[in-house]
């Protein structure tokens, strides 16, 4: 990334620390299903109306939208910027399975970070899904939002004994879940596995419409949206944050929040965080599917795991075959091969023959060792926040991030902030 030339910084001689801004990458390969959605437009400004703001949010996907919603109080001067069209980055690649369940099961997370913290993280995730449901209702968003149950199937990584233990751990944490044995699973879902967990507190949606609707609502409360505009450098002190733009301007703010998806901040690159690749497909509308898929989203205790759901218009949206590679998603050859594998696995699981998909895509996503996101202040950059490492829970963790960061900026903090901090206390 280009650094800011010294003569561009005459507005402040107090700027002390500098970092390259974000690691850029294409955020999806091929054309995701949501790219053709209606109602994605957002009223844009060609350039910032002023040079100084209370908060500048970098990124206009679902994370940036929820952050703007949390910060828009009609008093703060909030600016959202993106180098792309709003909602056309990582959000387009989401399969939008909005779950409270974290990629690392509760009983395994307990072994990693302790029972109390693991339970807090899972309960916070469940509350975030409830809060997202309320936001969609309050804003009267038309985004295909539907509450769902989750069916978590036994697989190669977590068999029926692990799932029974998981149910016990969830109930101890106050999170309802039911274990289904082989016979019950076959009778209710016609699926042959050694067991499964059936739980509530999940949902699905069109993520692009959801993000666009939340952005429009935030703008109605005074948030300003500028796109395309790229940030090329950031410098920060305790007195403020200074952002250089590709237009050669300097924007300043009391706080900056990077909601840039998998184009993560270089300042926290390689710290408890990795980029992996995933693949997904969608069948045509009206695909003949088992009736129970109207009520459930599905994933499995395998590595890599398959995940799938039905859309409101009757598509099967299914993904998986993740690879520990930050660039494998860009291979056209792999895109074709992975789509065939995913389709074959989905057919075997559901016991049906699927039509040719009409959308196939691939994308990178961020993961952490614990499956928990990284949210909070960036070490060495005063008053700069970042959110990243969302794994398979992007929308749910984005809501948690909006709550934690907005609370910090408001000055009253959040009791769970240390669970997700870049530097643990």
SVG drawing of the C-alpha trace seen along z (x, -y; Angstrom):
<svg xmlns="http://www.w3.org/2000/svg" viewBox="-43 -22 50 68">
<polyline fill="none" stroke="black" stroke-width="0.4" points="0.0,0.0 1.2,-3.5 2.1,-5.5 1.0,-9.1 3.6,-11.5 4.9,-13.8 3.6,-17.0 0.1,-15.7 0.2,-15.7 0.5,-19.4 -2.9,-19.4 -1.4,-17.8 2.1,-17.6 0.9,-15.4 0.5,-12.2 2.7,-9.6 2.0,-6.1 1.5,-4.7 0.4,-1.4 -0.4,-0.1 -4.2,0.0 -5.8,3.3 -4.7,6.3 -6.7,6.1 -8.1,9.2 -11.0,10.1 -13.8,11.0 -15.5,13.6 -15.1,15.6 -17.8,16.0 -21.2,14.4 -22.9,15.1 -26.6,15.6 -27.3,12.3 -25.7,10.1 -28.9,10.1 -31.1,9.1 -33.4,6.0 -33.4,3.2 -29.6,3.1 -29.2,-0.6 -28.0,-3.1 -28.0,-6.9 -24.3,-7.8 -22.4,-11.0 -19.6,-11.5 -17.2,-12.8 -17.2,-13.5 -19.2,-16.7 -16.5,-17.6 -13.0,-16.7 -13.7,-15.9 -16.2,-13.3 -16.9,-11.7 -16.6,-8.2 -15.5,-6.9 -16.5,-3.4 -14.5,-1.7 -16.6,1.0 -20.2,0.9 -21.2,4.6 -23.3,6.2 -20.6,5.4 -20.4,1.8 -24.2,1.5 -24.8,2.9 -22.0,0.7 -23.6,-2.4 -27.0,-1.4 -25.5,-1.1 -23.7,-4.4 -26.4,-6.5 -28.0,-8.5 -28.7,-11.7 -25.9,-13.5 -22.7,-11.8 -21.2,-12.7 -20.8,-9.3 -19.2,-8.6 -19.3,-5.2 -16.9,-4.7 -16.1,-1.8 -13.8,-1.4 -16.6,0.7 -20.3,0.2 -22.0,0.7 -22.9,4.4 -20.8,5.7 -17.9,7.1 -17.8,10.1 -21.5,9.8 -22.5,11.0 -20.6,14.3 -22.5,15.1 -24.9,18.0 -26.6,16.1 -27.1,19.0 -27.6,16.8 -26.7,19.1 -26.0,18.7 -23.9,21.9 -20.2,21.1 -17.8,23.2 -16.1,24.6 -18.7,26.6 -19.3,25.4 -17.7,28.4 -14.5,28.0 -14.4,24.2 -14.7,24.9 -11.5,27.0 -9.8,24.1 -10.8,21.0 -12.6,22.3 -16.3,23.0 -17.3,19.5 -15.9,17.7 -17.1,20.4 -20.6,20.1 -20.6,16.4 -19.5,16.5 -22.2,18.9 -24.9,17.0 -23.8,13.7 -24.0,15.3 -27.6,16.4 -28.5,12.9 -27.1,11.5 -29.5,13.6 -32.4,12.4 -31.2,8.8 -30.9,9.2 -34.4,10.5 -35.6,7.4 -33.6,5.0 -35.2,6.5 -38.6,6.2 -38.1,2.7 -36.8,1.4 -39.5,3.5 -36.8,4.8 -37.8,6.8 -34.8,9.2 -36.3,12.7 -35.6,13.0 -37.0,16.1 -36.4,17.7 -35.1,21.3 -34.1,24.3 -30.6,25.7 -29.9,29.4 -26.3,30.2 -25.4,33.7 -22.9,36.1 -19.9,36.4 -16.2,37.4 -15.1,34.7 -17.9,35.0 -19.8,38.3 -22.8,39.1 -20.9,39.3 -19.5,35.8 -23.0,34.5 -24.5,35.9 -21.8,34.2 -22.4,31.0 -26.1,31.0 -25.3,31.4 -22.9,28.5 -25.4,26.3 -28.1,27.0 -25.7,26.2 -25.1,22.9 -28.9,22.2 -29.0,22.8 -31.8,25.3 -30.8,28.2 -32.2,31.7 -30.2,34.8 -31.8,36.9 -30.7,40.5 -30.3,42.5 -33.9,43.7 -35.4,40.3 -33.2,38.6 -34.2,41.1 -37.9,40.9 -38.2,37.1 -35.6,36.1 -34.9,39.3 -31.2,38.7 -28.9,41.6 -26.4,40.4 -25.5,41.6 -27.2,38.6 -27.9,34.9 -28.6,31.8 -31.8,29.8 -31.8,26.3 -33.6,22.9 -32.2,19.4 -31.1,19.4 -32.4,17.6 -31.7,17.0 -32.0,14.0 -30.9,12.3 -27.7,10.8 -27.3,8.1 -30.9,6.8 -30.4,6.9 -27.2,4.9 -28.6,2.4 -31.8,1.9 -29.9,1.3 -27.6,-1.2 -30.6,-3.1 -32.1,-3.2 -28.8,-4.5 -28.6,-7.2 -32.1,-8.3 -30.7,-9.0 -27.9,-11.2 -25.1,-8.7 -23.2,-9.8 -22.2,-7.2 -19.4,-7.8 -18.4,-5.3 -16.2,-4.6 -13.5,-5.9 -10.4,-4.0 -8.4,-4.6 -4.7,-4.2 -3.2,-4.9 -4.1,-5.5 -2.3,-7.2 -3.5,-7.6 -2.8,-9.3 -4.8,-9.6 -6.2,-12.9 -7.6,-11.4 -7.4,-9.3 -6.2,-10.5 -7.1,-8.6 -5.6,-9.3 -7.8,-8.7 -7.0,-7.7 -8.1,-11.2 -5.2,-12.7 -7.3,-14.1 -7.0,-13.6 -10.0,-12.8 -9.9,-13.0 -12.2,-11.5 -12.3,-10.8 -12.6,-7.1 -12.2,-4.8 -13.8,-1.4 -12.6,1.0 -15.4,3.3 -13.5,4.4 -14.3,8.1 -11.4,10.2 -9.4,7.3 -8.2,7.1 -6.0,4.5 -2.3,5.2 -1.7,4.0 -3.3,7.2 -2.4,9.6 -1.1,13.0 -2.2,12.4 -4.5,15.3 -6.1,15.1 -6.0,16.9 -7.8,16.7 -9.3,19.9 -11.3,20.5 -14.8,21.8 -17.2,22.7 -21.0,22.5 -23.8,23.1 -27.5,22.4 -30.0,24.4 -32.8,22.7 -35.9,21.5 -38.6,24.1 -36.2,27.0 -38.0,30.0 -36.7,30.3 -37.7,32.1 -40.5,30.2 -38.6,29.9 -36.0,27.7 -38.5,24.9 -37.9,24.8 -34.2,25.9 -30.7,25.0 -28.2,27.8 -24.5,28.3 -22.4,31.2 -19.6,32.1 -17.1,32.8 -13.9,31.2 -14.6,29.8 -18.2,29.6 -21.2,29.2 -23.8,26.5 -27.1,25.9 -30.4,24.3 -33.5,23.5 -34.2,20.0 -37.7,18.5 -38.1,19.0 -37.2,22.7 -33.5,22.8 -31.1,25.1 -28.1,23.0 -25.2,25.3 -21.5,24.7 -18.4,26.3 -15.2,28.0 -13.2,25.4 -9.4,25.3 -6.7,23.8 -5.6,21.5 -6.1,17.8 -6.1,17.9 -7.5,21.3 -11.0,19.7 -9.6,17.9 -9.1,21.1 -11.7,21.6 -10.7,25.2 -11.3,25.7 -14.6,23.8 -15.9,26.4 -14.6,29.4 -15.7,28.2 -19.2,27.5 -19.5,31.1 -18.3,32.4 -20.7,30.2 -23.6,31.1 -22.9,34.8 -22.6,34.6 -25.9,32.7 -27.6,35.2 -26.3,38.1 -27.3,36.4 -30.9,35.5 -31.5,38.6 -32.5,36.6 -31.2,35.6 -30.5,31.9 -30.8,29.9 -27.7,28.1 -27.0,25.0 -27.6,21.7 -25.1,19.9 -21.7,21.2 -19.2,19.1 -16.2,19.1 -14.8,16.7 -12.3,16.3 -13.2,16.0 -11.3,15.4 -11.0,17.9 -9.4,18.0 -8.2,20.9 -11.2,20.6 -13.8,19.8 -14.4,16.5 -14.2,13.2 -11.6,10.5 -13.3,7.3 -12.1,4.2 -9.3,1.6 -6.3,2.3 -3.1,2.6 -0.7,-0.3 -3.4,-2.4 -5.2,-4.6 -9.0,-5.0 -8.9,-2.6 -11.2,0.5 -11.3,3.5 -13.6,6.5 -12.5,9.7 -12.2,13.5 -15.9,14.2 -15.7,17.8 -19.1,19.2 -21.0,16.7 -20.4,13.5 -23.8,11.8 -24.2,12.9 -20.7,11.8 -21.2,8.5 -24.0,7.7 -21.8,8.5 -19.1,6.3 -21.6,3.4 -22.7,3.7 -19.2,3.9 -17.6,1.1 -20.5,-1.3 -20.5,-0.7 -16.8,-1.5 -17.2,-4.6 -20.1,-5.7 -17.8,-5.3 -19.6,-2.7 -17.9,0.5 -19.2,4.0 -18.9,6.8 -18.0,9.3 -15.5,7.2 -12.4,9.0 -13.7,12.3 -13.1,11.0 -10.3,8.5 -7.2,8.5 -5.1,8.4 -6.6,10.4 -6.2,8.9"/>
</svg>
